[in-house]
Amino acid sequence: MRVPDFFVVGHAKSGTTALYEMLRRHPQVFMPNLKEPWFFARDNPHPQRDGERSIAFTGRKRESLEDYLSLFAGARADQRVGEASTSYLWSQSAPSRIAALQPGARIIAMFREPASFLRSLHLQLLASHEETEKSFRKAVELEGARRENRNLPKYAYWPQTLIYTDRVRYVEQLHRYLTVFPAEQLLVLVYDDFRADNEAVVRRLMRFLELDDTQPVEVVEANPTVGVRSVRLDDFRRSLRAGRGPAFRALRGAGKAVSTRRVREALYYPLLRGSVYTKPPPVDVEFMSELRRRFKGEVVALSEYLDRDLVKLWGYDSVG
């Protein structure tokens, strides 16, 4: 079985999905249809919410190495093999586990201005049902309780995802990789560069992976940020689609009986999504300023670590 040659390790909401979609179009690259396998980050130390047993993995299933490697069975011998899991950057165990299996792996990390990153992440977690607190400020304020497995949403099977400010330990995250990989195997990308010139960043990545960088690059927009109108309505939609409980199954069955799949996909599902999702809410300028003051030290440290002036690029030179 093929072991991946490279890993796009994150962060989320920093262009990783678009990068994955653009990179996998290269004829010399094989990436599985499943983005975010998370195999090397399945190290959740938290007990389940019912307290009955502890779990040592993320998600709802265990996965063997053979199961994971089967994702890459379709790769040709002449292709680079890779995957993209944003959890690998903030997982404490992923770097060493990746290095143990593939010491020659190339690692691609992506960073974004901290406050904007966390706001966008909060909206994504709302949309994916892992978060239920619509207020970004209140969600961050709940971190203390959530570290103790309190005030957790029912779908938060990995509570660590909701400790937002832990994601902004950029230097520590990079250091974990540089402890087990030589510097020449690590490429650090900045979200602002990717937004400004997708093609140039992708070609730089091609050269890093020793691919033919003369191949055409198709610019892709992926994983747009959306707002959630109602968490309860979204939960109802999720339950209805999954058919949880006899009442939901009966309602879903009745809907299928009086409509075709084409009608549901053309009319019903878009209408339901439109009733749940909307444009992102206005930015809480005061709270974003508080976060930037909180994270300025991290931005300064990352600037020094990368020898690049991110303080000025991200506007932290005006933060007191």
N, C-alpha and C positions, 0 to 999 in steps of 0.2 A: 504494500500500500504506500501511496505517496504521502510524505509529510510536507506541510506547507514550507515554502521557501521564504515567505514574507508575511508580515502581519501589520495591518492598519489598526492601531491600538486606541485611537480616539483623540480627543473627547467627542461626546455626543454634541449635536447641534453646532458643530464646528466645520461642517462641509464633508464629513466622512462618508455619508450616504452618496452624495454626488461624486465624490472621488472614487468610491467603490464602483458605481455605475459606469463611470468613464473609463476606469482602468480595466474592467472586465471585458470591455469591447475590443481590447487590443488582441490581435491574433496569437500573440506569444504568451498570453496570460490565461490561466484558468482560475476562476473564483466560483464557489458554489452559489446556487440560487438562494440559499439561506444566508442572509447577512446576519451577523451577530450569533455565531455558534456558542460563544461564551464558555467553551470547554475548559480553558485554563483558568477561568475565574470562578469556577464552581466551588467556592470555599466559604460559603455563608456560615458563620458561627452562631447565628441567632436561633433560638428555639422557635418552633411553629407557634402561631398565636393561640392554639388550643392547649399548649404546654405539655402535650402528651409525649413528644419525642423531639430530639434535636436533629437537625439536618445539616449535612456537610456539603451542600450543593445548592446552586441557585435553580429557580424554576420548580417544576413539579415532577421531575423524573431524574433518575440516575442515567449516566451515559458512560459507556466503556470507551476505551481508546479506539477499539475497532469500529464502534459506531461512529465516532468522530471522523476517523480517517476515511470511512466510506463516503463522506461528503466529496472527496477529491478523486473518486474512482474514475471519473470521466476525463481526467486530465491526460493529454498526450505527453509522450516522453520529451518532446521538444518545448513544452510550455513551462513557464514559471507558475508555481501554485501558491495561492495566497488566500487569506480570509481577512475579514474586518469585524472586530468586536470592540466596541467602545469601552466595555468594562475592563479591558486588559490594562488600561492606563492607570486607573485608580485602584485596581485589585492589588493587594499587597503580595499575593503569591504568584500571580500570573507570570511576571518576568522570569523568575527562577524556574518555574515549571516549563515555560517555553524553551528556555536555554537548555534544560536537561534533555528535552526531546530533539531540539534542533539548534545546536550551538552556532550554526552558521546563518541563522535567520536574519533577514533584514527587517528592521522595525521602523514604522512610520507613525509619528505622533503629531497631533494637530492641536493647537492651542488658540483660544479666543479670549478677548477681553473678559475678565471674570464676571462682572455684574451682568453684562448682556448675556453671557453664556448661561448663568444660573437662571435668569428670568426665562430664557428660551427653554431651558431644561424643565423648569417647573410647568410650563405650558404643555410640553410634550408628555410629561408624566400624568398630567390631568387627562390628556387625550387618550393615553394608553391605560387609564384606569388604575394606575399605581398610586396616584395622588387624588385626594378628595377635597383638600383645602384650596378654594379658589383664590384666596388672597396670597400673593407671593410673600408679602411681609410676614403674615401669620404662619405660613408654611415653614419659613426659616426659623421663626421663633419657637416652633414645635420641636426643634432638633433635640433639645435636652430630654424631653419626654420620650421621643422616639428612640433615642439611644438606650432607653430602658424598656423598649418594646411596649410603650404606651401610646395612645392616640394614633394607632396605625390603621390605615384603610384596610378593608377586608381582602383586597387583591394585592396588598404589599407583601408578597412572599419573600422579598429580599429587602428588609428594612434599611439596609445600608444605602440603598438608592435614594432614600429620602433625607439623608444627612447632607444637605446641599453644600455647605461650606467646606466639607471634607474634600470635595472635588477640586477645590482651588488650593491644592498643595502641589503646585506645578514642579517646583524644584525637587521636592521629595520624590515625586513620581518619575521624573527623569533619572534621578540618581539610582533608583531601583533597577532601571534598565542598564545604566552605565556600570553598575556593579557586576553584572553578569554578561554584558556584551561589550566588545570594543567600540569606541566612538564611531569608527568608520561604518559600522553596521546600523547606525541610528540616524534617521533623517527627521528633523523637526520642521514642521510647516506651521505657518501662521495664517489663521482664518482670513485676515484682511488681505493678504497676498492672493489667496485663492479666490476671494470675491472680486478682486480687482482684475485678475487675469488668470482665469481657469486654465487656459491652454498652456501658458508658460509654466505653471506649477506642475501640471500633469507631465509635461515634457521633462522637467527637472526630475520628477519621480521616475520616469522611464529610464533616464540615464543612471539613476541610483540603483535601479533593479537590473541594469545592463540589458535593457530592451532596445529595440529599434525605435529611436525617438523621431523618426521621419514619418511614422504612421499618422494618418489623419486623426484628429482629436475631435470628438463630438461633445460639445458642451451640454451638460445635463443639469437641470434644476430638479432637486429631489428633497423630499421630507420637509415641506413648507411648514412654518409655525402657524398654528391655528388657536383660536380661543374656544372654550367650552361654555355654552350658554347655561346649561343646567347639569350638574353632576348626577342628580337623581334621574333625570330623563335619559342621560347617557347610560346610566346603570340599567335602566329599564330596557333600553335598546339592546344592550349587551346580553341581558338575560333572555330577551325575546329571541334574539338570533341564535343563542346557544340552546334554547329550549329547556331551560332549567325549571324543574317542577312540572306537575301535571297541567296546571293552568296555563303556563307559558307554552308547553308543548301543544295543548289543545288550540290555543290562539294561533300559534304558528301553523299548525296543520290546517286550520280553517282558512288562513290567508293563502296557503298554497293551493287549497281546493278551489278557490274562486279566482285564481289568477295564474298566468303562465310565468315561467322563469324570466322570459324576455320582458314582460310587463313589470315584474318586480325590480329587475335590474335597471330598467329605463325610467321608471316613475317612482316606485315605492322607496327603494333604498336611497336614491338621491334626496328625496323629500325628507326622509327620516334623518339623514346626515345633516341636511340643511337646518333642520329644527334643533339639532344638537350642537353643531359647530358654527363658529362665526369668526370674524376678524379678531386678532389678538386685542386685549383690552389696552387702554391707555397706560403709558409708562408712569409708574410712581416715581417721579423725579427725585423727591426727597429721600426715599428709601434707596434708590440707585446711588445717590451721592453718599449715603451712609455706608453702603457696601464698598464703594470705591475707596473711601477712607480706610475701611477695615482691611482691604486687600492691597493697599499700596505697597506695603513691605514685601509682599509676595511678588508683585510686578517688578519692583526694583531688583529683588534677588534673581528673578528669571532673566531680566535684562543683563545682569552681570554674568549669569551662568551661560547665556547664549552669545554674549558679546554683541548684543543688538539693543538699540534704544527703544524698548517697548513702552517705557514710561511716556515718551513723547508720542509715539504712534497711537497709544490707547488713551491719550489725554490725561494721564495721571500727573503730568507736570504742573497742572493747575489744581490738583487735589491737595488740600491742607493736611 
